[in-house]
Amino acid sequence: MFRALSLLATFCLFFSCFFFSSCEKEGITKIDTLRIIDTLDVDRPINLKATKGIYGSRITVSWAPMPLAQKYQLFKFDVASQKYVLLKELADTTFDDSAISKSLTKNFYKVRTYNSIKSFSRFSDADFGYTSASNYYKSLTFGSEGSGASQFKFNMHVEVDKTGNIYVSDDDLNRVLKFSATGGFIEQFYSGSSARALAFFSNGNYVATRTQSSSYVQVFNPNKQLIKEWGTYGTGDSDFGNIECLTIDDEQNIWIVDGLNHRIKKYDQNGNLLLKFGKQGKAEGDFDAPFGICYFKNKIYVSDTRNNRIEVFDKNGKFLKIFAVKGYLFGLRAFGDNIYIANSGESVIIKTDENGDIQEKIGAGSFLNLVDVTVAPNGDVIACDVYGRRIIVFKKG
């Protein structure tokens, strides 16, 4: 028995040597196992974070300060060598990396505590960051407080048509004003009690909403002739506690946010209820004062304002996921491959991809109270500053 085991061990050793030798002869590189060693007297850094699209020219990397740490070594992944290389040795826990060759490209980092060659830690978990594709600048501001043309008292919603005209809903003045793309007043487009959101269908018809009225939803043709109307105050299928935002999907159905009843309702253009979902709560699929909504890549995105999140649903109302962006979120719009979110908590418009990764933050320091946002056909980002009684337009630059 012992002799048999010895023969088996010898055979295995011979086979292993033969196998690896053959591999080397055939040009296959053998990968050595790298042992990770630390001196066990200092902690590995935690909470490494790299900014994602917040800045146009740099990535800021930060981590939590560690006890006993005198300095750190920050490493960055080098694509050419396929290795992490030392980027900076520093005492601080924040570093601005301006050596970014391409925007929207992921750059990976990791850091370790490094007091000396004899005192260092394991590496932190890695994180990636990227710069934004382009910066936006404030190109136009119009509006002031009052009841005249080009004035607002409570401008809660904003929309654009396919030619770039801007429509501003003024809740307090019960009207929607129409402006040119350059902010020139054109007309009072709509009159309705506590006027709310409106949106345009592909055929030129449009839907306008209001509250505290005999009908909350009205559909018009391009000549402003009323085609259909429905909805009163209440909790039934054709009732609303309140109307906030709305969106139109690829089948030209209307999705309406009923903030007071904490639900979403889907109608066709004739006012037939197709779907409703949502109730007050904090669980997945619940809402607490939803406000914004948009249709994006065959999904419905809803800003759940008091729960500080965006929820994603399919076109049948099935809950899919919590969108990664958090904050006190209001209006949102989809344009191209991005979603634009009015984050009132940070007073900034957040531009994200479909996974919630932030591409850019637009308009920091520009708002008194940011509530709604839309995007013009040319890519201009248009925002409602309610307390500022104005509309602000941002262009790429």
Long-range contacts (C-beta under 8 A, 24 or more apart in sequence): 36-122, 36-123, 38-120, 38-121, 38-122, 39-118, 39-119, 39-120, 39-121, 41-68, 41-119, 42-66, 42-68, 42-69, 42-113, 42-115, 42-119, 42-120, 42-121, 43-67, 43-68, 43-69, 43-113, 43-121, 44-112, 44-113, 44-121, 44-122, 44-123, 44-124, 45-69, 45-72, 45-93, 45-111, 45-112, 45-113, 45-121, 45-124, 46-124, 46-125, 48-109, 48-110, 48-111, 48-124, 48-125, 48-126, 48-127, 49-127, 50-107, 50-109, 50-127, 50-128, 50-129, 51-129, 52-128, 52-129, 52-130, 52-357, 52-358, 52-359, 53-104, 53-130, 53-131, 53-132, 53-351, 53-357, 53-358, 53-359, 53-360, 53-361, 54-132, 54-358, 54-360, 54-361, 55-131, 55-132, 56-103, 56-131, 56-132, 56-134, 56-135, 56-360, 57-98, 57-100, 57-131, 58-96, 58-97, 58-98, 58-100, 58-131, 59-96, 59-97, 59-100, 59-107, 59-129, 59-130, 59-131, 60-94, 60-95, 60-96, 60-97, 60-129, 61-94, 61-95, 61-96, 61-97, 61-109, 61-111, 61-127, 61-129, 62-93, 62-94, 62-95, 63-93, 63-111, 63-124, 64-93, 65-93, 66-113, 66-121, 68-113, 68-115, 69-113, 69-115, 70-115, 71-113, 71-114, 71-115, 72-111, 72-112, 72-113, 72-114, 73-111, 73-112, 73-114, 73-120, 74-109, 74-110, 74-111, 75-109, 75-110, 75-111, 75-112, 75-123, 76-107, 76-108, 76-109, 77-107, 77-108, 77-109, 77-126, 84-108, 84-110, 89-114, 97-129, 100-130, 100-131, 103-130, 103-131, 103-132, 103-133, 103-134, 104-130, 104-131, 104-132, 104-133, 104-359, 105-130, 106-130, 132-351, 132-359, 132-360, 133-359, 133-360, 134-360, 134-396, 134-397, 135-360, 135-396, 135-397, 136-360, 136-362, 136-363, 136-381, 136-394, 136-395, 136-396, 136-397, 137-394, 137-395, 137-397, 138-363, 138-366, 138-392, 138-393, 138-394, 139-380, 139-393, 139-394, 139-395, 140-182, 140-183, 140-392, 140-393, 141-183, 141-390, 141-391, 141-392, 141-393, 142-179, 142-183, 142-390, 142-391, 143-168, 143-388, 143-389, 143-390, 143-391, 144-389, 144-390, 145-389, 146-389, 147-173, 149-177, 149-185, 150-177, 150-179, 150-183, 150-185, 151-389, 152-177, 152-389, 152-390, 153-389, 154-386, 155-384, 155-385, 155-386, 155-389, 155-390, 155-391, 156-196, 156-371, 156-372, 156-384, 156-386, 157-196, 157-197, 157-198, 157-245, 157-331, 157-371, 157-372, 157-384, 158-331, 158-372, 158-373, 158-374, 158-382, 158-383, 158-384, 158-391, 159-197, 159-198, 159-199, 159-200, 159-374, 160-374, 160-375, 160-376, 160-377, 160-382, 161-200, 162-200, 162-377, 163-377, 164-376, 164-377, 164-378, 164-380, 166-376, 166-382, 166-391, 167-198, 168-384, 168-391, 169-195, 169-196, 169-197, 169-198, 170-195, 171-195, 171-196, 174-210, 176-208, 179-391, 181-376, 181-378, 181-380, 183-391, 183-393, 192-218, 196-243, 196-244, 196-245, 197-243, 197-244, 197-245, 197-246, 198-246, 199-246, 199-247, 199-248, 199-254, 200-248, 201-248, 201-252, 201-269, 202-252, 203-252, 205-269, 207-246, 207-248, 207-254, 207-269, 209-243, 209-246, 209-256, 210-243, 211-240, 211-242, 211-243, 216-240, 216-243, 217-243, 217-254, 217-256, 217-267, 217-271, 219-269, 219-271, 227-269, 228-269, 228-270, 228-271, 229-271, 230-267, 230-271, 231-271, 235-261, 237-265, 237-273, 237-276, 238-271, 238-273, 240-265, 244-290, 244-291, 244-292, 245-291, 245-292, 245-293, 245-331, 245-372, 246-293, 247-293, 247-294, 247-295, 247-300, 248-295, 249-295, 249-300, 249-315, 250-295, 250-298, 255-293, 255-295, 255-300, 256-293, 257-290, 257-291, 257-292, 257-293, 257-302, 259-289, 259-290, 259-291, 262-286, 262-287, 262-288, 262-289, 262-290, 263-287, 263-290, 264-290, 264-293, 264-300, 264-302, 264-313, 264-317, 266-317, 275-316, 275-317, 276-317, 277-313, 277-317, 282-307, 284-311, 284-319, 284-322, 285-311, 285-313, 285-319, 287-311, 291-329, 291-330, 291-331, 292-329, 292-330, 292-331, 292-332, 292-341, 292-342, 292-372, 293-332, 294-332, 294-333, 294-334, 294-339, 295-334, 296-334, 296-339, 296-354, 297-334, 297-354, 301-332, 301-334, 301-339, 303-329, 303-330, 303-331, 303-332, 303-341, 304-329, 305-329, 305-330, 308-345, 310-341, 310-356, 323-352, 323-356, 324-352, 324-355, 324-356, 324-357, 325-350, 325-352, 325-356, 325-358, 330-370, 330-371, 330-372, 331-371, 331-372, 331-373, 331-374, 331-384, 332-373, 333-373, 333-374, 333-375, 335-375, 335-379, 336-379, 340-373, 340-374, 340-375, 340-381, 341-373, 342-370, 342-371, 342-372, 342-373, 342-383, 342-384, 343-370, 344-369, 344-370, 344-371, 349-373, 349-381, 349-383, 349-394, 351-381, 362-394, 363-392, 363-394, 366-392, 367-392
